Amino acid sequence: MANIRERVIKTQFNLIGMKSQDLLMQTPEGEFVRLHEVEAPLTVLYFWEPDCGHCKKVTPKLKTEILDKYQDKGLKVFAVCTQDQKELWENAIHDYDIYDFINCYDPEFQTNFRIFYDVYSTPTMYLLDKDKKIIAKRLDIDNLKLFLDNKLKKN
């Protein structure tokens, strides 16, 4: 029962079909962006860490295989760095050349993103529709590509 209760707590905010929880995050320049203010037919919500081994493989692919391919269809990437090490994060943005992502973080950990999006490991990806409803979650790059190809064929 304890495990079931824990899973309910971790998934209650991020079920498929639910409106995503809004996040107010800080950019590298110190400005603030809000997830729900991103105007896009599809938004990839990407939680990552600059020094995560899996993220080091996924982040470049997210840029070249997803954003570069689908950006002309209006896709945007809202990339949340889950750490508070700004210099490491800024260096990673530069190294991966991901300036066309909406790069942000929560240095004071005020947004509860880990709870709202069940971020217990990185990378973690969600796909949101134009109304910021969750239409897919916990995707890898290959499944995200398949999902986007199918979704965009129908539209």
DSSP file with accessible surface (Angstrom, degrees, kcal/mol):
  #  RESIDUE AA STRUCTURE BP1 BP2  ACC     N-H-->O    O-->H-N    N-H-->O    O-->H-N    TCO  KAPPA ALPHA  PHI   PSI    X-CA   Y-CA   Z-CA
    1    1 A M     >        0   0  151      0, 0.0     4,-2.7     0, 0.0     5,-0.2   0.000 360.0 360.0 360.0 -37.6    0.0    0.0    0.0
    2    2 A A  H  >  +     0   0   67      1,-0.2     4,-2.3     2,-0.2     5,-0.1   0.909 360.0  48.9 -62.4 -41.1    2.8    2.4    0.8
    3    3 A N  H  > S+     0   0  126      2,-0.2     4,-2.2     1,-0.2    -1,-0.2   0.888 111.3  49.7 -65.4 -39.4    4.3    1.9   -2.7
    4    4 A I  H  > S+     0   0  107      2,-0.2     4,-2.3     1,-0.2    -2,-0.2   0.935 110.7  49.7 -65.0 -44.8    0.9    2.5   -4.3
    5    5 A R  H  X S+     0   0  148     -4,-2.7     4,-2.3     1,-0.2    -2,-0.2   0.915 110.3  51.3 -59.3 -42.2    0.4    5.7   -2.2
    6    6 A E  H  X S+     0   0   90     -4,-2.3     4,-2.3     1,-0.2    -1,-0.2   0.918 109.9  48.5 -63.3 -42.9    3.8    6.9   -3.3
    7    7 A R  H  X S+     0   0  107     -4,-2.2     4,-1.6     2,-0.2    -1,-0.2   0.883 109.5  53.3 -65.3 -38.1    3.0    6.3   -7.0
    8    8 A V  H  X S+     0   0   82     -4,-2.3     4,-1.7     2,-0.2     3,-0.3   0.942 110.0  47.8 -60.8 -46.0   -0.3    8.2   -6.7
    9    9 A I  H  < S+     0   0   97     -4,-2.3     4,-0.3     1,-0.2    -2,-0.2   0.927 114.0  47.2 -60.5 -42.9    1.5   11.1   -5.2
   10   10 A K  H  < S+     0   0   64     -4,-2.3    -1,-0.2     1,-0.2    -2,-0.2   0.714 120.9  35.1 -75.6 -20.8    4.1   11.1   -7.9
   11   11 A T  H >< S+     0   0   30     -4,-1.6     3,-1.5    -3,-0.3    -1,-0.2   0.547  88.0  93.2-110.4  -6.6    1.7   10.8  -10.8
   12   12 A Q  T 3< S+     0   0   88     -4,-1.7     3,-0.3     1,-0.3    -2,-0.1   0.751  93.4  41.4 -62.2 -23.4   -1.3   12.8   -9.7
   13   13 A F  T 3  S+     0   0   54     -4,-0.3     8,-0.3   102,-0.3    -1,-0.3   0.468 116.1  46.8-100.3  -4.5   -0.1   16.0  -11.4
   14   14 A N    <   +     0   0    0     -3,-1.5     2,-0.2     6,-0.1    -1,-0.2  -0.060  68.2 142.5-136.9  41.1    1.2   14.5  -14.7
   15   15 A L    >   -     0   0   83     -3,-0.3     3,-2.2    -4,-0.1   119,-0.3  -0.511  62.7 -92.4 -80.3 148.7   -1.3   12.1  -16.1
   16   16 A I  T 3  S+     0   0   98      1,-0.3   119,-0.2    -2,-0.2    -1,-0.1  -0.353 115.1  25.9 -57.9 133.9   -1.8   12.0  -19.9
   17   17 A G  T 3  S+     0   0   48    117,-3.4    -1,-0.3     1,-0.4     2,-0.2   0.201  95.7 118.0  94.5 -14.7   -4.6   14.4  -20.8
   18   18 A M  S <  S-     0   0   61     -3,-2.2   116,-3.0   116,-0.1    -1,-0.4  -0.533  75.2-104.7 -82.2 150.9   -4.1   16.7  -17.8
   19   19 A K  B     -A  133   0A 110    114,-0.3   114,-0.3    -2,-0.2    -4,-0.1  -0.574  46.0-113.1 -69.1 133.3   -3.1   20.3  -18.2
   20   20 A S        -     0   0    3    112,-3.3     2,-0.3    -2,-0.3    -6,-0.1  -0.285  30.2-101.1 -66.7 154.6    0.5   20.5  -17.3
   21   21 A Q        -     0   0   57     -8,-0.3    -1,-0.1    95,-0.1     2,-0.1  -0.591  42.0-115.4 -74.2 135.2    1.6   22.4  -14.2
   22   22 A D        -     0   0   47     -2,-0.3     2,-0.4    13,-0.1    -1,-0.1  -0.439  28.5-158.0 -72.6 147.0    2.8   25.8  -15.0
   23   23 A L        -     0   0    1     -2,-0.1    12,-2.4     2,-0.0     2,-0.7  -0.997  10.8-159.0-127.9 130.3    6.5   26.6  -14.3
   24   24 A L  E     +B   34   0B  75     -2,-0.4     2,-0.3    10,-0.2    10,-0.2  -0.949  30.8 173.3-106.4 110.3    8.0   30.0  -13.8
   25   25 A M  E     -B   33   0B   1      8,-3.0     8,-2.9    -2,-0.7     2,-0.3  -0.839  30.7-115.8-124.6 159.2   11.7   29.6  -14.5
   26   26 A Q  E     -BC  32 105B  43     79,-2.8    79,-2.2    -2,-0.3     6,-0.2  -0.724  23.4-142.1 -96.8 138.2   14.8   31.7  -14.8
   27   27 A T    >   -     0   0   10      4,-3.1     3,-2.1    -2,-0.3    77,-0.2  -0.441  34.2-100.1 -86.8 169.0   16.8   32.0  -18.1
   28   28 A P  T 3  S+     0   0   17      0, 0.0    -1,-0.1     0, 0.0    76,-0.1   0.821 125.3  57.6 -59.1 -27.6   20.6   32.3  -18.2
   29   29 A E  T 3  S-     0   0  142      2,-0.0     3,-0.1     1,-0.0    -3,-0.0   0.466 121.8-107.6 -82.0  -2.8   20.1   36.0  -18.7
   30   30 A G  S <  S+     0   0   30     -3,-2.1     2,-0.1     1,-0.3    -1,-0.0   0.495  79.4 126.5  90.5   2.8   18.2   36.3  -15.4
   31   31 A E        -     0   0  130      1,-0.0    -4,-3.1    -5,-0.0     2,-0.4  -0.414  57.2-119.4 -84.9 169.6   14.8   36.8  -17.1
   32   32 A F  E     -B   26   0B 126     -6,-0.2     2,-0.4    -2,-0.1    -6,-0.2  -0.905  24.0-171.7-116.6 140.0   11.8   34.7  -16.3
   33   33 A V  E     -B   25   0B  37     -8,-2.9    -8,-3.0    -2,-0.4     2,-0.5  -0.956  12.9-144.7-126.0 149.1    9.8   32.5  -18.6
   34   34 A R  E >   -B   24   0B  86     -2,-0.4     3,-1.5   -10,-0.2     4,-0.4  -0.952  11.1-141.2-116.7 129.3    6.5   30.7  -18.0
   35   35 A L  G >  S+     0   0    0    -12,-2.4     3,-1.7    -2,-0.5    -1,-0.1   0.913 102.7  53.8 -53.5 -46.2    5.8   27.3  -19.5
   36   36 A H  G 3  S+     0   0   58      1,-0.3    -1,-0.3   -13,-0.2   -12,-0.1   0.617 101.3  60.7 -71.4  -9.4    2.2   28.2  -20.1
   37   37 A E  G <  S+     0   0  134     -3,-1.5     2,-0.5     2,-0.1    -1,-0.3   0.477  75.4 110.3 -93.1  -2.9    3.1   31.3  -22.0
   38   38 A V    <   -     0   0   15     -3,-1.7     2,-0.8    -4,-0.4    94,-0.1  -0.614  62.7-148.3 -73.0 118.4    5.1   29.4  -24.7
   39   39 A E        +     0   0  168     -2,-0.5     3,-0.1    92,-0.0    91,-0.1  -0.829  45.7 121.1 -94.1 109.0    3.1   29.7  -27.9
   40   40 A A        -     0   0   10     -2,-0.8     3,-0.1    90,-0.3    35,-0.1  -0.946  65.6-128.3-163.0 144.8    3.6   26.5  -29.8
   41   41 A P  S    S+     0   0   66      0, 0.0    89,-0.6     0, 0.0     2,-0.3   0.835 104.0  18.9 -66.2 -29.4    1.4   23.7  -31.2
   42   42 A L  E     -D  129   0B   8     32,-0.4    34,-1.8    87,-0.2     2,-0.4  -0.997  70.0-169.7-142.2 136.4    3.7   21.2  -29.5
   43   43 A T  E     -De 128  76B   0     85,-2.4    85,-3.0    -2,-0.3     2,-0.6  -0.995  14.1-147.8-128.7 127.1    6.2   21.8  -26.7
   44   44 A V  E     -De 127  77B   0     32,-2.9    34,-3.1    -2,-0.4     2,-0.7  -0.854  12.5-154.7 -89.2 120.7    8.8   19.3  -25.5
   45   45 A L  E     -De 126  78B   0     81,-2.7    81,-2.3    -2,-0.6     2,-0.5  -0.903  19.0-172.0 -96.4 113.4    9.3   19.8  -21.8
   46   46 A Y  E     -De 125  79B   0     32,-2.6    34,-3.5    -2,-0.7     2,-0.5  -0.943  15.1-166.8-120.3 116.7   12.8   18.5  -21.2
   47   47 A F  E     +De 124  80B   0     77,-3.0    77,-2.0    -2,-0.5     2,-0.3  -0.908  29.1 149.6-101.9 126.4   14.4   18.0  -17.8
   48   48 A W  E     - e   0  81B   1     32,-2.4    34,-2.5    -2,-0.5    35,-0.3  -0.937  38.4-137.7-151.8 167.8   18.1   17.5  -17.9
   49   49 A E    >   -     0   0   42     -2,-0.3     3,-1.4    32,-0.2     6,-0.1  -0.997  20.3-134.0-132.1 137.1   21.4   17.9  -16.2
   50   50 A P  T 3  S+     0   0    8      0, 0.0    -1,-0.1     0, 0.0    31,-0.0   0.813 106.7  42.9 -60.4 -30.6   24.7   19.1  -17.8
   51   51 A D  T 3  S+     0   0   78      4,-0.0     2,-0.4    -3,-0.0     3,-0.0   0.308  84.6 116.4-103.4  14.5   26.8   16.4  -16.1
   52   52 A C    <>  -     0   0   16     -3,-1.4     4,-2.0     1,-0.1    -3,-0.1  -0.665  61.2-142.8 -82.9 128.7   24.3   13.5  -16.6
   53   53 A G  H  > S+     0   0   48     -2,-0.4     4,-0.7     1,-0.2    -1,-0.1   0.902 100.9  45.6 -59.0 -44.7   25.7   10.7  -18.8
   54   54 A H  H >> S+     0   0  126     68,-0.2     4,-2.4     1,-0.2     3,-0.8   0.898 110.6  54.3 -66.2 -39.6   22.4   10.0  -20.5
   55   55 A C  H 3> S+     0   0    0      1,-0.3     4,-2.8     2,-0.2    -1,-0.2   0.857  99.7  61.8 -63.4 -33.2   21.7   13.7  -21.0
   56   56 A K  H 3< S+     0   0  107     -4,-2.0    -1,-0.3     1,-0.2    -2,-0.2   0.790 112.4  37.8 -63.8 -26.5   25.0   14.1  -22.8
   57   57 A K  H <X S+     0   0  143     -3,-0.8     4,-0.8    -4,-0.7    -2,-0.2   0.831 120.9  43.6 -88.2 -38.9   23.8   11.6  -25.4
   58   58 A V  H  X S+     0   0   29     -4,-2.4     4,-2.8     2,-0.2     5,-0.2   0.892 101.9  64.1 -78.4 -40.1   20.1   12.8  -25.6
   59   59 A T  H  X S+     0   0    0     -4,-2.8     4,-1.8     1,-0.2    -1,-0.2   0.918 104.3  45.1 -57.6 -48.8   20.6   16.6  -25.6
   60   60 A P  H  > S+     0   0   46      0, 0.0     4,-2.8     0, 0.0     5,-0.3   0.907 114.9  49.8 -62.4 -36.3   22.4   16.8  -28.9
   61   61 A K  H  X>S+     0   0   97     -4,-0.8     4,-2.7     1,-0.2     5,-0.8   0.872 104.9  57.3 -68.4 -35.7   19.9   14.4  -30.5
   62   62 A L  I  X>S+     0   0    0     -4,-2.8     5,-3.0     3,-0.2     4,-0.6   0.898 113.1  41.8 -61.2 -36.5   17.0   16.5  -29.2
   63   63 A K  I  <>S+     0   0   26     -4,-1.8     5,-3.1    -5,-0.2     6,-0.3   0.974 125.4  30.8 -72.7 -53.5   18.4   19.4  -31.0
   64   64 A T  I  <5S+     0   0   80     -4,-2.8    -3,-0.2     3,-0.2    -2,-0.2   0.879 128.8  34.3 -79.5 -38.4   19.4   17.7  -34.3
   65   65 A E  I  <5S+     0   0   56     -4,-2.7    -3,-0.2    -5,-0.3    -1,-0.2   0.678 133.5  19.0 -92.8 -18.3   16.8   14.9  -34.6
   66   66 A I  I  X<S+     0   0    0     -5,-0.8     4,-2.7    -4,-0.6     5,-0.3   0.737 126.8  35.0-115.3 -67.0   13.8   16.7  -33.1
   67   67 A L  I  ><S+     0   0    1     -5,-3.0     4,-2.2     1,-0.2     5,-0.2   0.943 119.9  47.6 -62.6 -48.3   14.0   20.5  -32.9
   68   68 A D  H  4<S+     0   0   76     -5,-3.1     4,-0.3     1,-0.2    -1,-0.2   0.858 118.3  43.7 -60.9 -32.5   15.9   21.0  -36.2
   69   69 A K  H  4 S+     0   0  105     -6,-0.3    -1,-0.2     1,-0.1    -2,-0.2   0.845 126.6  27.2 -80.1 -36.0   13.5   18.6  -37.9
   70   70 A Y  H ><>S+     0   0    7     -4,-2.7     5,-1.6     1,-0.1     3,-1.5   0.424  89.4  96.6-112.1   0.2   10.2   19.9  -36.4
   71   71 A Q  G ><5S+     0   0   86     -4,-2.2     3,-2.1    -5,-0.3    -1,-0.1   0.875  81.4  59.5 -60.5 -35.9   10.9   23.5  -35.6
   72   72 A D  G 3 5S+     0   0  131      1,-0.3    -1,-0.3    -4,-0.3    -2,-0.1   0.696 100.3  57.3 -67.9 -14.4    9.3   24.6  -38.9
   73   73 A K  G < 5S-     0   0  115     -3,-1.5    -1,-0.3     2,-0.0    -2,-0.2   0.335 129.2 -98.1 -93.4   3.4    6.1   22.9  -37.7
   74   74 A G  T < 5 +     0   0   27     -3,-2.1   -32,-0.4     1,-0.3    -3,-0.2   0.446  69.9 154.3  98.2   1.4    6.1   25.1  -34.6
   75   75 A L      < -     0   0    5     -5,-1.6     2,-0.3   -35,-0.1    -1,-0.3  -0.365  19.7-172.1 -64.8 139.0    7.7   22.7  -32.1
   76   76 A K  E     -e   43   0B  87    -34,-1.8   -32,-2.9   -38,-0.1     2,-0.5  -0.943  17.3-138.2-129.3 154.6    9.5   24.3  -29.2
   77   77 A V  E     -e   44   0B   1     23,-0.4    25,-3.5    -2,-0.3     2,-0.8  -0.968   6.7-164.0-115.7 120.0   11.7   22.8  -26.5
   78   78 A F  E     -ef  45 102B   0    -34,-3.1   -32,-2.6    -2,-0.5     2,-0.7  -0.896  19.4-165.1-100.2  99.1   11.3   24.1  -22.9
   79   79 A A  E     -ef  46 103B   0     23,-2.2    25,-2.4    -2,-0.8     2,-0.6  -0.820   5.9-165.3-100.2 115.7   14.5   22.8  -21.4
   80   80 A V  E     -ef  47 104B   0    -34,-3.5   -32,-2.4    -2,-0.7     2,-0.5  -0.881  11.6-147.3-104.0 116.2   14.7   22.8  -17.6
   81   81 A C  E     -ef  48 105B   0     23,-2.6    25,-0.6    -2,-0.6   -32,-0.2  -0.710   7.4-155.6 -77.8 126.3   18.1   22.3  -16.0
   82   82 A T        +     0   0    1    -34,-2.5     2,-0.2    -2,-0.5   -33,-0.1   0.481  68.5  72.3 -86.8  -1.8   17.4   20.4  -12.8
   83   83 A Q  S    S-     0   0   29    -35,-0.3    23,-0.3     2,-0.1    -2,-0.1  -0.610  73.9-135.9-106.1 172.0   20.6   21.6  -11.0
   84   84 A D        +     0   0   86     -2,-0.2     2,-1.3    21,-0.1    -1,-0.0   0.200  67.7 114.6-112.3  16.7   21.5   25.0   -9.6
   85   85 A Q     >  -     0   0   96      1,-0.2     4,-2.2     2,-0.1     5,-0.2  -0.671  42.8-177.3 -91.0  89.3   25.1   25.2  -11.0
   86   86 A K  H  > S+     0   0   69     -2,-1.3     4,-3.1     1,-0.2     5,-0.2   0.875  75.5  50.3 -59.5 -45.6   24.7   28.1  -13.4
   87   87 A E  H  > S+     0   0  143      1,-0.2     4,-2.4     2,-0.2    -1,-0.2   0.932 111.8  48.0 -63.4 -42.9   28.2   28.1  -14.9
   88   88 A L  H  > S+     0   0   65      2,-0.2     4,-1.9     1,-0.2    -1,-0.2   0.921 114.4  47.9 -60.1 -44.0   28.1   24.4  -15.7
   89   89 A W  H  X S+     0   0    0     -4,-2.2     4,-2.4     2,-0.2    -2,-0.2   0.934 111.0  49.2 -63.2 -48.1   24.7   24.8  -17.3
   90   90 A E  H  X S+     0   0   73     -4,-3.1     4,-2.1     1,-0.2    -1,-0.2   0.895 110.1  51.9 -62.1 -39.1   25.7   27.8  -19.4
   91   91 A N  H  X S+     0   0   79     -4,-2.4     4,-3.2    -5,-0.2    -1,-0.2   0.902 109.3  50.3 -63.1 -39.5   28.8   26.0  -20.6
   92   92 A A  H  X S+     0   0    7     -4,-1.9     4,-2.7     2,-0.2    -2,-0.2   0.902 107.1  53.7 -66.4 -40.3   26.6   23.0  -21.6
   93   93 A I  H  X>S+     0   0    6     -4,-2.4     5,-1.9     1,-0.2     4,-0.7   0.940 114.3  42.8 -57.8 -44.3   24.2   25.3  -23.5
   94   94 A H  H ><5S+     0   0  119     -4,-2.1     3,-0.8     3,-0.2    -2,-0.2   0.947 113.6  50.1 -66.8 -48.1   27.2   26.7  -25.4
   95   95 A D  H 3<5S+     0   0  121     -4,-3.2    -2,-0.2     1,-0.3    -1,-0.2   0.872 118.1  38.6 -61.0 -39.7   28.8   23.2  -26.0
   96   96 A Y  H 3<5S-     0   0   49     -4,-2.7    -1,-0.3    -5,-0.2    -2,-0.2   0.501 102.8-133.0 -87.7  -6.4   25.6   21.7  -27.3
   97   97 A D  T <<5 +     0   0   93     -3,-0.8     3,-0.3    -4,-0.7    -3,-0.2   0.933  52.1 151.3  52.5  51.7   24.7   24.9  -29.2
   98   98 A I    > < +     0   0    0     -5,-1.9     3,-1.5     1,-0.2    -1,-0.1  -0.194  15.5 129.7-106.9  41.5   21.1   24.7  -27.9
   99   99 A Y  T 3   +     0   0  134      1,-0.3    -1,-0.2    -6,-0.2     4,-0.2   0.706  67.9  63.3 -67.9 -18.9   20.4   28.5  -27.9
  100  100 A D  T 3  S+     0   0   58     -3,-0.3   -23,-0.4     2,-0.1    -1,-0.3   0.506  86.5  88.9 -87.8  -1.0   17.2   27.8  -29.8
  101  101 A F  S <  S-     0   0    8     -3,-1.5     2,-1.2   -25,-0.1   -23,-0.2  -0.571  93.6-112.5 -76.6 156.9   15.8   25.8  -26.8
  102  102 A I  E     - f   0  78B  43    -25,-3.5   -23,-2.2    -2,-0.2     2,-0.5  -0.822  45.0-160.0 -87.5  95.9   14.0   27.8  -24.2
  103  103 A N  E     + f   0  79B  13     -2,-1.2     2,-0.3    -4,-0.2   -23,-0.2  -0.716  24.4 145.9 -87.9 127.9   16.7   27.3  -21.6
  104  104 A C  E     - f   0  80B   0    -25,-2.4   -23,-2.6    -2,-0.5     2,-0.3  -0.964  21.9-173.6-154.0 165.8   15.7   27.8  -18.0
  105  105 A Y  E     -Cf  26  81B  15    -79,-2.2   -79,-2.8    -2,-0.3   -23,-0.1  -0.943  28.1-125.2-155.1 173.6   16.3   26.6  -14.4
  106  106 A D    >   +     0   0   12    -25,-0.6     3,-1.9   -23,-0.3     5,-0.1  -0.772  25.2 179.6-126.5  80.8   15.0   27.1  -10.9
  107  107 A P  T 3  S+     0   0   22      0, 0.0    -1,-0.1     0, 0.0   -23,-0.1   0.770  85.4  41.8 -61.6 -25.2   18.0   28.0   -8.8
  108  108 A E  T 3  S-     0   0  138     -3,-0.1   -24,-0.0     0, 0.0    -2,-0.0   0.381 105.7-127.0 -98.9  -0.3   16.0   28.3   -5.6
  109  109 A F    <   +     0   0   86     -3,-1.9     3,-0.2     1,-0.1   -25,-0.0   0.909  62.0 140.9  53.4  50.5   13.9   25.1   -6.3
  110  110 A Q        +     0   0  144      1,-0.1    -1,-0.1   -86,-0.1    -4,-0.0   0.624  52.7  66.4 -93.3 -17.5   10.7   27.0   -5.8
  111  111 A T  S    S-     0   0   22    -87,-0.1    -1,-0.1    -5,-0.1     5,-0.1   0.576  88.4-135.8 -88.3 -11.1    8.6   25.5   -8.6
  112  112 A N    >>  +     0   0   88     -3,-0.2     4,-2.7     1,-0.1     3,-0.6   0.801  47.3 155.2  60.2  30.3    8.3   21.9   -7.2
  113  113 A F  H 3>  +     0   0    4      1,-0.2     4,-2.3     2,-0.2     6,-0.3   0.843  65.6  59.9 -59.1 -32.6    9.0   20.6  -10.8
  114  114 A R  H 34>S+     0   0   97      2,-0.2     5,-1.5     1,-0.2     4,-0.3   0.895 112.3  38.4 -63.8 -38.3   10.4   17.3   -9.4
  115  115 A I  H X45S+     0   0   86     -3,-0.6     3,-0.8     3,-0.2  -102,-0.3   0.941 117.2  48.9 -75.1 -50.1    7.0   16.6   -7.7
  116  116 A F  H 3<5S+     0   0   38     -4,-2.7    -2,-0.2     1,-0.2    -3,-0.2   0.829 125.5  28.3 -61.4 -34.1    4.8   18.0  -10.5
  117  117 A Y  T 3<5S-     0   0    0     -4,-2.3    -1,-0.2    -5,-0.3    -2,-0.2   0.230 103.0-120.2-116.6  13.9    6.6   16.1  -13.2
  118  118 A D  T < 5 +     0   0    6     -3,-0.8     2,-1.2    -4,-0.3     3,-0.2   0.905  44.4 176.4  50.8  49.0    7.9   13.0  -11.3
  119  119 A V      < +     0   0    6     -5,-1.5    -1,-0.2    -6,-0.3     3,-0.1  -0.722  23.3 140.2 -90.9  94.2   11.5   13.9  -12.1
  120  120 A Y  S    S+     0   0  140     -2,-1.2     2,-0.3     1,-0.3    -1,-0.2   0.469  72.5  18.3-110.3  -9.6   13.5   11.4  -10.3
  121  121 A S  S    S-     0   0   57     -3,-0.2    -1,-0.3   -74,-0.0   -74,-0.1  -0.971  89.1 -83.9-151.1 163.1   16.1   10.8  -13.0
  122  122 A T  S    S+     0   0   19     -2,-0.3   -68,-0.2     1,-0.1   -67,-0.2  -0.922  91.9  38.7-125.9 153.2   17.3   12.7  -16.1
  123  123 A P        +     0   0   36      0, 0.0     2,-0.4     0, 0.0   -75,-0.2   0.599  69.3 168.0 -76.8 153.1   16.6   13.1  -18.9
  124  124 A T  E     -D   47   0B   3    -77,-2.0   -77,-3.0    -2,-0.1     2,-0.4  -0.999  11.7-167.7-131.3 129.9   12.9   13.2  -18.6
  125  125 A M  E     -D   46   0B   4     -2,-0.4    13,-1.6    14,-0.3    14,-1.2  -0.963  10.5-178.7-125.8 140.2   10.7   14.3  -21.5
  126  126 A Y  E     -DG  45 137B   1    -81,-2.3   -81,-2.7    -2,-0.4     2,-0.5  -0.934  18.5-142.4-124.3 151.6    7.0   15.3  -21.8
  127  127 A L  E     -DG  44 136B   0      9,-2.8     8,-3.0    -2,-0.3     9,-1.3  -0.975  20.2-168.7-116.6 127.2    5.2   16.3  -24.9
  128  128 A L  E     -DG  43 134B   0    -85,-3.0   -85,-2.4    -2,-0.5     6,-0.2  -0.882  13.1-134.4-115.8 146.2    2.6   19.0  -24.5
  129  129 A D  E >   -D   42   0B  32      4,-2.2     3,-2.2    -2,-0.3   -87,-0.2  -0.169  45.9 -80.0 -85.6-172.7   -0.1   20.2  -27.0
  130  130 A K  T 3  S+     0   0  137    -89,-0.6   -90,-0.3     1,-0.3   -88,-0.1   0.783 133.8  49.6 -62.6 -26.6   -0.9   23.9  -27.8
  131  131 A D  T 3  S-     0   0   75    -90,-0.2    -1,-0.3     2,-0.1     3,-0.1   0.304 120.6-109.6 -92.6   6.6   -3.0   24.1  -24.6
  132  132 A K    <   +     0   0    4     -3,-2.2  -112,-3.3     1,-0.3     2,-0.3   0.752  67.5 150.3  67.1  29.8   -0.2   22.7  -22.5
  133  133 A K  B     -A   19   0A  94   -114,-0.3    -4,-2.2     1,-0.0     2,-0.5  -0.700  54.5-108.8 -85.0 145.3   -2.0   19.4  -21.9
  134  134 A I  E     +G  128   0B   0   -116,-3.0  -117,-3.4  -119,-0.3    -6,-0.2  -0.616  43.8 165.7 -76.2 120.3    0.2   16.4  -21.5
  135  135 A I  E     +     0   0B  34     -8,-3.0     2,-0.3    -2,-0.5    -7,-0.2   0.557  68.5   6.7-111.4 -13.6   -0.1   14.1  -24.6
  136  136 A A  E     -G  127   0B   7     -9,-1.3    -9,-2.8  -121,-0.1    -1,-0.4  -0.961  66.6-170.3-161.4 151.9    3.0   11.9  -24.0
  137  137 A K  E     +G  126   0B  54     -2,-0.3   -11,-0.2   -11,-0.2  -121,-0.0  -0.978  59.3  22.4-148.6 158.7    5.5   11.4  -21.2
  138  138 A R  S    S+     0   0   81    -13,-1.6     2,-0.2    -2,-0.3   -12,-0.2   0.876  79.8 165.1  56.0  45.2    8.7    9.7  -20.3
  139  139 A L        -     0   0   30    -14,-1.2   -14,-0.3    -3,-0.1     2,-0.2  -0.602  31.3-145.0 -89.6 151.2    9.7    9.5  -24.0
  140  140 A D     >  -     0   0   81     -2,-0.2     4,-2.6   -16,-0.1     5,-0.2  -0.577  39.2 -95.0-100.5 175.8   13.1    8.7  -25.5
  141  141 A I  H  > S+     0   0   10      1,-0.2     4,-2.6    -2,-0.2     5,-0.2   0.920 122.8  49.7 -60.3 -45.4   14.3   10.3  -28.7
  142  142 A D  H  > S+     0   0   99      1,-0.2     4,-2.2     2,-0.2    -1,-0.2   0.932 114.4  43.9 -62.7 -44.8   13.2    7.4  -31.0
  143  143 A N  H  > S+     0   0   82      2,-0.2     4,-2.7     1,-0.2    -1,-0.2   0.868 111.7  54.1 -69.2 -33.8    9.7    7.2  -29.5
  144  144 A L  H  X S+     0   0    1     -4,-2.6     4,-3.0     2,-0.2     5,-0.2   0.935 108.4  49.9 -63.7 -42.9    9.4   11.0  -29.5
  145  145 A K  H  X S+     0   0   51     -4,-2.6     4,-2.8     2,-0.2    -2,-0.2   0.936 112.6  46.6 -59.4 -48.4   10.2   11.0  -33.3
  146  146 A L  H  X S+     0   0  100     -4,-2.2     4,-2.4     2,-0.2     5,-0.2   0.928 113.6  48.7 -59.6 -45.6    7.6    8.3  -33.9
  147  147 A F  H  X S+     0   0   71     -4,-2.7     4,-2.9     1,-0.2    -2,-0.2   0.933 113.4  46.4 -61.7 -46.7    5.0   10.1  -31.9
  148  148 A L  H  X S+     0   0    0     -4,-3.0     4,-3.0     2,-0.2     5,-0.3   0.911 110.9  52.2 -64.3 -42.5    5.7   13.4  -33.6
  149  149 A D  H  X S+     0   0   52     -4,-2.8     4,-1.4    -5,-0.2    -1,-0.2   0.939 115.1  42.0 -59.3 -45.5    5.6   11.9  -37.1
  150  150 A N  H  X S+     0   0   84     -4,-2.4     4,-1.2    -5,-0.2    -2,-0.2   0.916 116.3  48.2 -67.8 -42.4    2.3   10.3  -36.3
  151  151 A K  H  X S+     0   0   66     -4,-2.9     4,-0.8    -5,-0.2     3,-0.2   0.916 113.4  46.4 -64.8 -44.0    0.8   13.4  -34.6
  152  152 A L  H  < S+     0   0   35     -4,-3.0    -1,-0.2     1,-0.2    -2,-0.2   0.740 105.2  60.3 -77.2 -22.7    1.9   15.7  -37.4
  153  153 A K  H  < S+     0   0  164     -4,-1.4    -1,-0.2    -5,-0.3    -2,-0.2   0.862 105.1  50.3 -66.3 -36.3    0.6   13.4  -40.2
  154  154 A K  H  <        0   0  176     -4,-1.2    -1,-0.2    -3,-0.2    -2,-0.2   0.749 360.0 360.0 -74.4 -25.3   -2.9   13.7  -38.7
  155  155 A N     <        0   0  139     -4,-0.8    -3,-0.0     0, 0.0    -4,-0.0  -0.497 360.0 360.0 -90.7 360.0   -2.7   17.6  -38.5
